[in-house]
């Protein structure tokens, strides 16, 4: 879920913290993909004609594998180097949010059953998307496919968004691709939304920067985290009656939750009993992540036979399409990455400054070596006298009779002269 209505608040209060870009703008960039979010998108978007999820003959869901296969190829063809980061164990504080999601799915299942009895297909399709859940087997199958494709896979100890954000901060990757806005609460310097959206939707990629966001909002990171808790996060409930506008106003005035609780009307704005906002704050400031220095990202050669065995023989994919996909992966691997022009100019300026520093002492030596000894004073006087006399002679010899004026020659008049030239 991320942070409720944070994108709307940013649009209203800090529009310069977000910019719209094209998919192709991220060529030669390494991007950490929030894998669970990507799989969830594939399970919702990739469906059969009747609205049901894509399945093979054995009745196994394959939407997540189709999406992973083709979207990864599309990114590699565009010069983007994806790294998929999967969730580990959920934090204990997230259990309340997971319970709510389970209750919402149960409610949706009951509504689907009622709609089926009435023959209301539209309602069935609507609520069937609400019961979608990324299962552990979906994650494991996606990991297996990505490894066969030669794409790096990381399993975070806890939240994938926190681990992916840490990779950005460690400069291992350029950005995080996720729809969860809590990446910004983890202090992600570059968050990309819509990067994994279906190509048919033609949505622009939305690029957010946590640094620009804090500057635009004129907030510290601590104040921003408290505002996100007030908006509503996965770790705890929020104060009832406080919406995005009110949360922004209260944080701007009081800076933190403790001072807000002291100054608000607690009868109008109901604070949850035993509200664990301090623990939620700590999870954003000190998330459970792996040391990024120990993470090595490697893109390996795709395994042709392994892909055929898994996708075609086990999952019932069309072999021709799988082989075509493999050929594209091979082409991307051979082509390599084209350097970005901005990094080219950076390296160029660095090399220029270093070469100048190196050449300066050499130039001084060369001047010293090539400089001739000055002649004696007597010799200089003689040379100046000789130069004056030669100048007078040239002046007398240059006098020539005036040429007769004639009409300019045509191009044809110059042709014989040019033919007879031997030089």
BELRA-V777104 format. One record per residue. N is the residue number from 1. RES is the residue in one small letter. SS is DSSP state (h for helix, s for strand, l for the rest). Layout:
# BELRA-V777104
n={N:N}
res={RES:RES}
ss={SS:SS}
This chain:
# BELRA-V777104
n={1:2:3:4:5:6:7:8:9:10:11:12:13:14:15:16:17:18:19:20:21:22:23:24:25:26:27:28:29:30:31:32:33:34:35:36:37:38:39:40:41:42:43:44:45:46:47:48:49:50:51:52:53:54:55:56:57:58:59:60:61:62:63:64:65:66:67:68:69:70:71:72:73:74:75:76:77:78:79:80:81:82:83:84:85:86:87:88:89:90:91:92:93:94:95:96:97:98:99:100:101:102:103:104:105:106:107:108:109:110:111:112:113:114:115:116:117:118:119:120:121:122:123:124:125:126:127:128:129:130:131:132:133:134:135:136:137:138:139:140:141:142:143:144:145:146:147:148:149:150:151:152:153:154:155:156:157:158:159:160:161:162:163:164:165:166:167:168:169:170:171:172:173:174:175:176:177:178:179:180:181:182:183:184:185:186:187:188:189:190:191:192:193:194:195:196:197:198:199:200:201:202:203:204:205:206:207:208:209:210:211:212:213:214:215:216:217:218:219:220:221:222:223:224:225:226:227:228:229:230:231:232:233:234:235:236:237:238:239:240:241:242:243:244:245:246:247:248:249:250:251:252:253:254:255:256:257:258:259:260:261:262:263:264:265:266:267:268:269:270:271:272:273:274:275:276:277:278:279:280:281:282:283:284:285:286:287:288:289:290:291:292:293:294:295:296:297:298:299:300:301:302:303:304:305:306:307:308:309:310:311:312:313:314:315:316:317:318:319:320:321:322:323:324:325:326:327:328:329:330:331:332:333:334:335:336:337:338:339:340:341:342:343:344:345:346:347:348:349:350:351:352:353:354:355:356:357:358:359:360:361:362:363:364:365:366:367:368:369:370:371:372:373:374:375:376:377:378:379:380:381:382:383:384:385:386:387:388:389:390:391:392:393:394:395:396:397:398:399:400:401:402:403:404:405:406:407:408:409:410:411:412:413:414:415:416:417:418:419:420:421:422:423}
res={x:x:x:x:x:x:x:x:x:x:x:x:x:x:x:x:x:x:x:x:x:x:x:x:x:x:x:x:x:x:x:x:x:x:x:x:x:x:x:x:x:x:x:x:x:x:x:x:x:x:x:x:x:x:x:x:x:x:x:x:x:x:x:x:x:x:x:x:x:x:x:x:x:x:x:x:x:x:x:x:x:x:x:x:x:x:x:x:x:x:x:x:x:x:x:x:x:x:x:x:x:x:x:x:x:x:x:x:x:x:x:x:x:x:x:x:x:x:x:x:x:x:x:x:x:x:x:x:x:x:x:x:x:x:x:x:x:x:x:x:x:x:x:x:x:x:x:x:x:x:x:x:x:x:x:x:x:x:x:x:x:x:x:x:x:x:x:x:x:x:x:x:x:x:x:x:x:x:x:x:x:x:x:x:x:x:x:x:x:x:x:x:x:x:x:x:x:x:x:x:x:x:x:x:x:x:x:x:x:x:x:x:x:x:x:x:x:x:x:x:x:x:x:x:x:x:x:x:x:x:x:x:x:x:x:x:x:x:x:x:x:x:x:x:x:x:x:x:x:x:x:x:x:x:x:x:x:x:x:x:x:x:x:x:x:x:x:x:x:x:x:x:x:x:x:x:x:x:x:x:x:x:x:x:x:x:x:x:x:x:x:x:x:x:x:x:x:x:x:x:x:x:x:x:x:x:x:x:x:x:x:x:x:x:x:x:x:x:x:x:x:x:x:x:x:x:x:x:x:x:x:x:x:x:x:x:x:x:x:x:x:x:x:x:x:x:x:x:x:x:x:x:x:x:x:x:x:x:x:x:x:x:x:x:x:x:x:x:x:x:x:x:x:x:x:x:x:x:x:x:x:x:x:x:x:x:x:x:x:x:x:x:x:x:x:x:x:x:x:x:x:x:x:x:x:x:x:x:x:x:x:x:x:x:x:x:x:x:x:x:x:x:x}
ss={l:l:l:l:l:h:h:h:h:h:h:h:h:l:h:h:h:s:s:s:s:l:h:h:h:h:l:l:l:s:s:s:s:s:h:h:h:h:h:h:h:h:h:h:h:l:s:l:l:l:l:l:s:l:s:l:l:l:l:l:s:l:h:h:h:h:h:h:h:h:h:h:h:h:h:h:h:l:l:l:s:s:s:s:s:s:l:l:l:l:l:h:h:h:h:h:h:h:h:h:h:h:h:h:h:h:h:h:h:h:h:h:h:h:h:h:h:h:l:l:h:h:h:h:h:h:h:h:h:h:h:l:l:l:l:h:h:h:h:h:h:h:h:h:h:h:h:h:h:l:l:l:s:s:s:l:l:l:l:h:h:h:h:h:h:h:h:h:h:l:l:l:l:l:s:s:s:l:l:l:l:h:h:h:h:l:l:l:l:l:s:s:s:l:l:l:l:l:h:h:h:l:l:l:s:s:s:s:l:h:h:h:h:h:h:h:h:l:l:l:h:h:h:h:h:h:h:h:h:h:h:l:l:l:l:l:l:l:l:s:l:l:l:h:h:h:h:h:h:h:h:h:h:h:l:l:h:h:h:h:h:h:h:l:l:l:l:l:l:s:l:l:l:l:l:l:h:h:h:h:h:h:h:h:h:l:l:l:l:l:l:h:h:h:l:l:l:l:l:l:l:l:l:h:h:h:h:h:h:h:h:h:h:h:l:l:l:l:h:h:h:h:h:h:h:h:h:h:h:h:h:h:h:h:h:l:l:l:l:l:h:h:h:h:h:h:h:h:h:h:h:h:h:h:h:h:h:h:h:h:h:h:h:h:h:h:h:h:h:h:l:l:l:l:l:l:h:h:h:h:h:h:h:h:h:h:h:h:h:h:h:h:h:h:h:h:h:l:l:l:l:l:l:l:l:l:l:l:l:l:h:h:h:h:h:h:h:h:h:h:l:l:l}
